Amino acid sequence: MLLSKAFLMQHRALFYTFRHGFSLLHAKSEARSLLPASAPPPISRALKGSQLPQFGALDVNTYAKHLDSCTRLKLLAEGKEIHRQIFLQSSCGRNSVMLEKIVLMYISCGETESARLVFDDVPQPSVFLWNAMIRDYAWNGPFDRAIDLYERMMDSGVEPNKFTFPFVLKACSGLEALEDGIKIHDEVKRAGLESDLYISTALIDMYMKCGCLEVADEVFCRMPNRDVVAWNAMVAGCTLHGMYEETVRFVLEMQRMRTRPNTSTLVALLPVVGQAKALGQGKSIHAFRTRRYFDEGDVLVNTALLDMYAKSGCLVYARRMFDNMSIRNEVTWSALIAGYVLCDRMVDALRVFGQMMSEGPSIVGPSSLASILRACASLGDFDRGRLVHSYLVKSGLLMDITVANSLLSMYAKVGTITDAMSFFDEMDTKDTISYSAIISGCIQNGNAEEALDVFREMVSSSMEVDAATMVGVIPACSYLAALHHGKCNHAYITTHGLASDSSVCNALIDMYAKCGKIDIARKVFDTMPNQNTVSWNAIIAGYGIHGLGDEAISLFLRMEPAGLVPDDITFICLLSACSHSGLIAQGKHWFYAMAEIYNIVPRMEHYICMVDLLGRGGLLDEAYDFIKKMPFEADARVWGALLGACRVHKNIELGEEVSRMIQKLGPEGTGSFVALSNLYSATGRFNEAAKVRIMQKEKGFTKSPGCSWFEIGGVVHAFIGGDQSHPQSSSIYQKLEELLVEIRKLGYLADTSYALHDVEEEEKEHALVYHSEKLAIAFGLLRLRHGQPIFITKNLRVCGDCHNAIKYITLAAKRDITSILGAKTNYILYNRCQVLVIGMQCRTTSMQRKSGFSAEIHVRDDQKQHVQALKSCACFTNYCLEQHMPPRSSPSSGGLVLKAKEELKGSTSSAFLPVV
């Protein structure tokens, strides 16, 4: 008795010393005074040594008391020594009571695996021990072992009690294991415990985290009694799913039912308020917290309030909360940093992170590092990102998958894709987010083929593919115009249950539109279960790409009746559609209506669309005046749109002025060199073009080479002008020479004005022959069966000579050809010509093109109409209009309507031709 009392007193002294720093002297002397003179020293001291036999053999009860003490005080080393001594005594080593106490001791000390090893040796564990082991797995993981242990418990014939179910249901919540949760719910019903308060609360939590909100609500409604924990489970569940209104309703209802919210309620409620940016509601909650005398120093509530203010965009209040907090943890610092990042105040985020580091590296955690890496990526601060990488390696935090994924995203956005791929390959652990990050990085850096390769690797590794992954993969198909890959991905989306995700459907709409399949894009749009503003924007943009401006406007007018309000992106899509379709009057109307009717302030992108619209219509002076009247300084993109129009309309004087304006903008204006050089070359001023190219070279600016892609059998083939690296180059060039002979017989003549070097005419013609799109078409003719359509894509605009040549190739090869030009579309078809290089449409039949036909051009220009008879028209683009259209004294502010009357057999074909 004296021995046990001395042992407990010494350990109690140790415990208080650890917690409060009290002296051990008094406690030790009191413990010694209680021991008989001949008694051995306290057992705790002996446990620190390697031997216990000096005390003699202890009985089971004594060992049990010592183990209980080790369990309460979490004395792992002493507990292990007692375990060793018990194991050496055969009389105690197989005692079930001893084994159970050893299991509980290990669980208390956080040694789950050691506890499990001993647990497995217990002959017949009691339900209490089963519960303890299941609870340990449910709290500390891995969760699946808790469920496995529960099933083993059931198989062994041990009946679970009311304490078992909350623990195993918690494990189901962590795994979102709905099927297991439903089975356990059935067991709860069979045991008649469904009305138990704690079990019902656990069921609500499980169903909420598994996405079964209706079932959770049913369980909640059937509860005979509800405490604040049950209400909090419903509040937290609604917050988890971003259901702001439902969350607030439950909080109000719990107060009406006289259940007072506690700090856990506020911590559960505030995140959804921040997500909804409901600043007024957030302030009311803050006031409620003050009125109800909640602990003002509660770090959890203070951090939740700070996070709410930051997500609501009220960084002044967020910073005030932060400065007034006497206690801050890693989550507090991370919330403030994340708030600055969310509000695009990256420099402030870096400054706060520096303050955090000065407080001590111990408070720096994965969340704050992930946020600061996003700030580095947004600022393009590659060097600082590398420093963070070094810190992660030294601190060992790089093992955290969230931090590793953030670092991967930073390299993909800021560094080179080579750095990102190298880091991706070195990652020991990869998850779905890792693959999604590298796929998005490849797309952002123009490596669409690598993105598809990574996706194939992801699927072959049996990694789960989610909606975010598909949203990253589908643009790769758009970029390459890889329609076959796009359709395969669409099938994968359908078979894996992702077709109901709005973001995935939006990406599909964009992909099909850019791959020339606007009809399929419309079907995807019409069959979407939930259309949002992005969906409408995508389909409007798709119609704009195809030059179907009237359809785009019609769809826009249906948005508001459908319950959706247009945003600034909607008007960018709409104005672009008007520009590509030549709807100048409509474009002007919607530009001014945007501010006057919809209260949307035009930004730079809207002005770019308007300049492009006016430039395409030949209204260059009006476009120039429009830029000069902008409420803010125009950037290089605005001036570049006008410079491109000067190139089309060969206005050198204005082009030179625009180029000077662009170059004043500094590094961002270097792109004007190419356009100005082309403008000089097109008008025969080769000396000036050469000077511009020299200046371009001196400033270190290089032009991206034109590249065309052709997909066949799931393989994408790339071609660069004059390149002979393709394995079938000799056959391709031979086929192209044969095509040239055929199309020259049909009347094709090379337009050497598109050869940008001052050389002999023969050399100019030779340079034009081997443009990338012609090589891709020749390859397509070699590989495809007779009559199959050819589908190519190019990163730059097709030159006028190639456009003209492709028209004749459709006649010579007797097949449809579709060409995708980045964000624009160019169709050259055998039965129908629908050219949309700059947003044009003209439909004629091959017979008409061969035989010649008369056409009437009706130009709507303030009620004035001009009629021009055309012969042998195939289509109209900027190039075609330059060849056939007479000068316009007063450019149209409306559209052009072309009605072609076929003279053969009296039949008629009509088409729509917008203003260039």
HELIX and SHEET records of a PDB file:
HELIX    1   1 LEU A    2  HIS A   20  1                                  19    
HELIX    2   2 LEU A   25  SER A   33  1                                   9    
HELIX    3   3 ILE A   43  LYS A   48  1                                   6    
HELIX    4   4 PRO A   53  PHE A   55  5                                   3    
HELIX    5   5 VAL A   60  LEU A   73  1                                  14    
HELIX    6   6 LEU A   76  LEU A   88  1                                  13    
HELIX    7   7 SER A   90  GLY A   93  1                                   4    
HELIX    8   8 SER A   96  SER A  108  1                                  13    
HELIX    9   9 THR A  112  PHE A  119  1                                   8    
HELIX   10  10 VAL A  127  ASN A  140  1                                  14    
HELIX   11  11 PHE A  143  ASP A  155  1                                  13    
HELIX   12  12 THR A  164  LEU A  175  1                                  12    
HELIX   13  13 LEU A  178  ARG A  190  1                                  13    
HELIX   14  14 LEU A  197  LYS A  209  1                                  13    
HELIX   15  15 LEU A  213  ARG A  222  1                                  10    
HELIX   16  16 VAL A  228  LEU A  240  1                                  13    
HELIX   17  17 TYR A  244  ARG A  256  1                                  13    
HELIX   18  18 THR A  263  GLN A  275  1                                  13    
HELIX   19  19 LEU A  279  ARG A  291  1                                  13    
HELIX   20  20 VAL A  299  LYS A  311  1                                  13    
HELIX   21  21 LEU A  315  ASN A  324  1                                  10    
HELIX   22  22 GLU A  330  LEU A  342  1                                  13    
HELIX   23  23 MET A  346  GLU A  359  1                                  14    
HELIX   24  24 PRO A  361  ILE A  363  5                                   3    
HELIX   25  25 PRO A  366  LEU A  379  1                                  14    
HELIX   26  26 PHE A  382  SER A  395  1                                  14    
HELIX   27  27 LEU A  397  MET A  399  5                                   3    
HELIX   28  28 ILE A  401  VAL A  414  1                                  14    
HELIX   29  29 ILE A  417  GLU A  426  1                                  10    
HELIX   30  30 THR A  432  GLN A  444  1                                  13    
HELIX   31  31 ALA A  448  SER A  460  1                                  13    
HELIX   32  32 ALA A  467  LEU A  480  1                                  14    
HELIX   33  33 LEU A  483  THR A  495  1                                  13    
HELIX   34  34 SER A  502  LYS A  514  1                                  13    
HELIX   35  35 ILE A  518  ASP A  526  1                                   9    
HELIX   36  36 THR A  533  ILE A  545  1                                  13    
HELIX   37  37 GLY A  549  LEU A  557  1                                   9    
HELIX   38  38 GLU A  560  ALA A  562  5                                   3    
HELIX   39  39 ASP A  568  SER A  581  1                                  14    
HELIX   40  40 ILE A  584  GLU A  596  1                                  13    
HELIX   41  41 MET A  604  ARG A  616  1                                  13    
HELIX   42  42 LEU A  620  LYS A  628  1                                   9    
HELIX   43  43 ALA A  636  HIS A  649  1                                  14    
HELIX   44  44 ILE A  652  GLN A  663  1                                  12    
HELIX   45  45 GLY A  666  GLY A  669  5                                   4    
HELIX   46  46 SER A  672  ALA A  682  1                                  11    
HELIX   47  47 PHE A  686  GLU A  698  1                                  13    
HELIX   48  48 SER A  729  LYS A  745  1                                  17    
HELIX   49  49 THR A  752  TYR A  754  5                                   3    
HELIX   50  50 GLU A  761  VAL A  769  1                                   9    
HELIX   51  51 SER A  772  ARG A  783  1                                  12    
HELIX   52  52 GLY A  800  ALA A  813  1                                  14    
HELIX   53  53 SER A  846  SER A  851  1                                   6    
HELIX   54  54 ASN A  878  HIS A  884  1                                   7    
SHEET    1   A 5 VAL A 715  ILE A 720  0                                        
SHEET    2   A 5 CYS A 707  ILE A 712 -1                                        
SHEET    3   A 5 ILE A 790  LYS A 794 -1                                        
SHEET    4   A 5 ILE A 817  LEU A 821  1                                        
SHEET    5   A 5 LYS A 824  ILE A 828 -1                                        
SHEET    1   B 3 SER A 854  VAL A 859  0                                        
SHEET    2   B 3 LEU A 896  LYS A 901 -1                                        
SHEET    3   B 3 SER A 909  PHE A 912 -1                                        
END                                                                             
